[in-house]
């Protein structure tokens, strides 16, 4: 199933599927799912706040993180950074669980990886209050340094060793109930993923609430309930927000007129577009474009 929400991470080197993203309000280096972009992926993710404060929403629950704090997010879990202070910055390390297993069907995989990654475990905030949390945060800062300097001989090995070490500290200090995630939770996630993917694929066309609900074989009321519970907004509000997000990208990256952009992100009337845009960005599309171009020069 083609799934634009489901992020397939493009690694700089396929033989070492490990990546570190550096995010600010406006940029993601390398290009990836940035600020305010709801998604999930098959990899595990650890996010470290390097500057400012952020709020990250994982499976519909908000976590507030300060500078120097981190969060581990399990594979396949929907997440989005919804707030970041003005000059804020965070890094996200993404890596596949098999890195922690050494090899397939190993004792490590069976005893120390899958019992956690295939359980009902969703995420873990690492604040640095306890000794072991400090250890984990310390390793993350070291890893960030490794990714930011010129890669020297052996760096992949060093990063892998540090990641396994970090994982070992984590699992030695947390307990996870052995059962897999309850079915209804999984089902709700899958339904939401289907509906979000439908919106991400079709936002440029007229989209009805019925179509969004149909994407997950749900009734309209069930679809709305599902959205409110996990995304904290109605499907329609999410659709508008996503269209505005796409329009902002076009305002910065193209010279298309405001009317053209409104049409290409699914607004029938340019006035409706301008109103919605103002509501989200507190300025008109024209002002937004002008401000951003000046900001970037």
C-alpha positions as CSV (number, residue, x, y, z in Angstrom):
1,X,0.0,0.0,0.0
2,X,1.6,3.3,-1.1
3,X,1.6,5.4,2.0
4,X,2.9,8.9,2.1
5,X,2.5,9.1,5.9
6,X,4.4,6.0,6.3
7,X,7.9,7.3,6.0
8,X,10.4,5.2,4.2
9,X,13.6,6.6,5.4
10,X,16.2,7.2,2.7
11,X,19.5,6.4,4.2
12,X,22.7,8.0,3.0
13,X,24.3,4.5,2.9
14,X,22.1,1.5,2.5
15,X,24.7,-0.8,4.0
16,X,24.4,1.2,7.2
17,X,20.7,2.1,7.7
18,X,21.1,4.7,10.3
19,X,20.3,8.4,10.1
20,X,20.3,11.5,12.2
21,X,18.0,14.4,11.3
22,X,18.5,17.9,12.7
23,X,15.3,19.8,12.9
24,X,14.4,23.4,13.5
25,X,11.0,25.2,12.9
26,X,11.9,25.7,9.3
27,X,14.4,23.0,8.2
28,X,15.1,19.4,8.4
29,X,18.7,18.2,7.5
30,X,18.8,15.9,5.6
31,X,15.4,16.4,4.1
32,X,12.8,14.3,6.0
33,X,9.6,14.5,7.9
34,X,10.0,17.8,9.7
35,X,8.3,19.8,12.4
36,X,4.5,19.4,12.6
37,X,4.4,16.5,10.2
38,X,2.5,13.4,11.5
39,X,4.1,10.1,10.4
40,X,5.4,6.8,11.5
41,X,8.1,4.4,10.3
42,X,9.5,0.9,10.8
43,X,12.6,2.2,12.6
44,X,13.0,3.0,16.3
45,X,13.5,6.7,16.9
46,X,15.3,8.6,19.7
47,X,14.8,12.3,19.7
48,X,17.1,14.6,21.7
49,X,16.2,18.3,22.3
50,X,19.4,20.2,21.7
51,X,18.0,23.8,22.1
52,X,14.7,25.2,23.4
53,X,11.7,23.2,24.3
54,X,9.3,21.1,22.3
55,X,6.0,19.2,22.5
56,X,5.9,15.9,20.7
57,X,2.7,14.0,20.4
58,X,3.0,10.2,20.4
59,X,-0.1,8.2,19.7
60,X,-2.2,11.2,20.6
61,X,-0.4,11.9,23.9
62,X,1.6,15.1,24.4
63,X,5.1,15.0,25.9
64,X,6.9,18.2,26.8
65,X,10.7,18.0,26.6
66,X,13.2,20.6,27.7
67,X,16.7,21.1,26.3
68,X,18.8,18.0,27.0
69,X,15.9,15.7,27.4
70,X,15.0,12.9,25.0
71,X,12.3,10.4,24.0
72,X,12.4,6.9,22.6
73,X,9.6,6.0,20.2
74,X,8.8,2.5,19.3
75,X,8.6,1.4,15.6
76,X,5.2,1.9,13.8
77,X,4.0,4.5,16.3
78,X,2.4,7.7,15.0
79,X,4.2,10.8,16.1
80,X,4.5,14.5,15.4
81,X,6.3,17.4,17.0
82,X,3.6,20.0,17.5
83,X,5.4,22.8,19.2
84,X,9.0,24.0,19.2
85,X,10.3,27.2,20.8
86,X,11.3,29.9,18.3
87,X,15.0,29.1,18.2
88,X,14.5,25.5,19.2
89,X,16.4,22.6,17.7
90,X,16.2,18.8,18.1
91,X,17.9,15.8,16.6
92,X,16.3,12.4,15.8
93,X,18.2,9.2,15.5
94,X,16.5,6.5,13.4
95,X,17.7,3.0,13.2
96,X,16.2,-0.5,12.5
97,X,15.7,-2.8,15.5
98,X,17.9,-5.4,13.7
99,X,20.9,-3.3,14.5
100,X,20.3,-4.2,18.2
101,X,19.9,-8.0,17.4
102,X,23.3,-8.5,15.9
103,X,21.8,-11.1,13.6
104,X,18.4,-12.7,12.9
105,X,17.0,-15.2,15.4
106,X,19.8,-14.4,17.8
107,X,19.4,-14.7,21.6
108,X,19.8,-11.0,21.7
109,X,16.8,-10.5,19.3
110,X,14.7,-13.0,21.2
111,X,15.5,-11.9,24.8
112,X,16.4,-8.2,24.5
113,X,14.9,-6.7,21.4
114,X,11.6,-8.2,20.3
115,X,10.1,-8.4,23.8
116,X,10.3,-4.6,23.9
117,X,9.7,-3.6,20.3
118,X,6.8,-6.1,19.8
119,X,5.1,-5.3,23.1
120,X,2.6,-2.6,24.0
121,X,5.5,-0.3,24.7
122,X,4.9,3.0,22.9
123,X,7.4,5.6,24.1
124,X,9.7,6.5,27.0
125,X,10.6,10.1,28.0
126,X,14.2,10.3,29.3
127,X,14.4,13.4,31.5
128,X,17.8,12.9,33.2
129,X,16.6,12.7,36.8
130,X,18.1,9.2,37.4
131,X,21.6,8.1,37.0
132,X,20.8,5.7,34.1
133,X,18.9,8.4,32.3
134,X,21.9,10.7,32.5
135,X,24.0,7.9,31.0
136,X,21.6,7.6,28.1
137,X,21.5,11.3,27.5
138,X,25.3,11.4,27.6
139,X,25.5,8.7,24.9
140,X,23.1,10.7,22.7
141,X,25.1,13.9,22.9
142,X,28.2,11.9,22.0
143,X,26.4,10.3,19.1
144,X,25.2,13.6,17.8
145,X,28.8,14.8,17.8
146,X,29.8,11.7,15.8
147,X,27.2,12.4,13.2
148,X,28.2,16.1,12.9
149,X,31.9,15.7,12.4
150,X,33.6,14.4,9.3
151,X,33.0,10.6,9.3
152,X,36.3,8.9,10.0
153,X,37.3,5.3,9.8
154,X,35.2,3.1,12.0
155,X,32.5,5.6,12.8
156,X,29.6,3.2,11.9
157,X,31.0,0.7,14.3
158,X,31.3,3.3,17.1
159,X,27.8,4.5,16.5
160,X,26.5,1.0,16.5
161,X,28.3,0.1,19.7
162,X,27.0,3.3,21.4
163,X,23.4,2.5,20.2
164,X,23.5,-1.0,21.6
165,X,25.0,0.3,24.8
166,X,22.3,2.9,25.1
167,X,19.6,0.2,24.4
168,X,21.1,-2.1,27.1
169,X,21.0,0.7,29.7
170,X,17.4,1.4,28.7
171,X,16.0,-2.1,28.9
172,X,17.9,-2.8,32.1
173,X,15.9,-0.1,33.7
174,X,12.4,-0.3,32.3
175,X,9.8,-3.0,32.6
176,X,7.4,-3.7,29.7
177,X,4.4,-6.0,30.0
178,X,5.2,-9.0,27.9
179,X,1.8,-9.1,26.0
180,X,1.7,-7.6,22.6
181,X,-0.2,-4.3,22.1
182,X,-3.9,-5.0,22.7
183,X,-5.7,-5.6,19.4
184,X,-8.1,-2.6,19.7
185,X,-5.2,-0.3,20.0
186,X,-3.5,-1.7,17.0
187,X,-6.7,-1.6,15.1
188,X,-7.3,2.0,15.9
189,X,-3.7,2.9,14.8
190,X,-4.2,1.0,11.5
191,X,-7.5,2.8,10.8
192,X,-6.1,6.2,11.6
193,X,-3.1,5.4,9.4
194,X,-5.4,4.5,6.5
195,X,-7.4,7.7,6.9
196,X,-4.4,10.0,7.2
197,X,-2.8,8.4,4.2
198,X,-6.0,9.0,2.2
199,X,-5.9,12.7,3.1
200,X,-2.2,12.9,2.3
201,X,-2.8,11.4,-1.1
202,X,-5.9,13.3,-2.0
203,X,-5.7,16.7,-0.3
204,X,-5.5,18.4,-3.7
205,X,-8.9,17.1,-4.7
206,X,-12.3,17.9,-3.2
207,X,-12.4,15.4,-0.3
208,X,-15.5,14.5,1.7
209,X,-15.8,13.3,5.2
210,X,-17.5,10.1,3.9
211,X,-14.5,9.4,1.7
212,X,-12.1,9.7,4.6
213,X,-14.3,7.4,6.7
214,X,-14.6,4.9,3.8
215,X,-10.8,4.7,3.5
216,X,-10.8,2.8,6.9
217,X,-14.3,1.3,6.4
218,X,-15.7,3.3,9.3
219,X,-18.9,5.3,9.8
220,X,-18.5,9.1,9.8
221,X,-19.1,9.3,13.6
222,X,-16.5,6.6,14.3
223,X,-14.0,8.3,11.9
224,X,-14.5,11.6,13.7
225,X,-14.2,10.0,17.2
226,X,-11.0,8.2,16.1
227,X,-9.4,11.5,14.9
228,X,-10.4,13.5,18.0
229,X,-9.0,10.9,20.3
230,X,-5.6,10.6,18.6
231,X,-5.0,13.7,16.5
232,X,-7.0,16.0,18.8
233,X,-8.9,17.6,15.9
234,X,-11.7,16.6,13.5
235,X,-10.9,15.0,10.1
236,X,-11.9,18.2,8.4
237,X,-9.7,20.4,10.6
238,X,-6.8,18.0,9.9
239,X,-7.4,18.2,6.1
240,X,-7.4,22.0,6.2
241,X,-4.3,22.1,8.3
242,X,-2.6,19.7,5.9
243,X,-3.6,21.8,2.9
244,X,-2.2,24.9,4.6
245,X,1.0,23.1,5.3
246,X,1.4,22.1,1.6
247,X,0.5,25.6,0.5
248,X,3.2,27.1,2.8
249,X,5.7,24.9,1.1
250,X,4.5,26.0,-2.4
251,X,4.6,29.7,-1.4
252,X,8.2,29.4,-0.5
253,X,9.4,27.1,-3.2
254,X,7.4,28.3,-6.3
255,X,6.4,31.6,-8.0
256,X,2.8,30.4,-8.5
257,X,0.2,32.9,-7.7
258,X,-1.9,32.7,-4.5
259,X,-4.9,31.7,-6.6
260,X,-3.0,28.9,-8.4
261,X,-1.7,27.6,-5.1
262,X,-5.1,27.7,-3.5
263,X,-6.4,25.5,-6.4
264,X,-3.5,23.1,-6.3
265,X,-3.9,22.3,-2.6
266,X,-7.7,21.7,-2.9
267,X,-9.4,25.0,-2.1
268,X,-12.2,25.9,-4.5
269,X,-12.3,29.5,-3.6
270,X,-9.2,31.7,-3.1
271,X,-11.0,33.7,-0.4
272,X,-11.6,30.6,1.7
273,X,-7.9,29.7,1.3
274,X,-6.8,33.2,2.4
275,X,-9.1,33.1,5.4
276,X,-7.9,29.6,6.5
277,X,-4.3,30.6,5.9
278,X,-4.6,33.7,8.1
279,X,-6.2,31.6,10.8
280,X,-3.2,29.3,10.9
281,X,-0.3,31.6,10.2
282,X,-1.7,34.9,11.5
283,X,-0.8,36.5,8.2
284,X,-1.9,36.4,4.6
285,X,-0.3,34.1,2.1
286,X,1.3,37.1,0.4
287,X,2.8,38.4,3.7
288,X,3.9,34.9,4.5
289,X,5.8,34.6,1.2
290,X,7.3,38.0,1.6
291,X,8.4,37.5,5.1
292,X,9.9,34.1,4.4
293,X,11.8,35.3,1.3
294,X,13.3,38.2,3.3
295,X,13.9,35.8,6.3
296,X,15.9,33.5,4.0
297,X,18.1,36.2,2.3
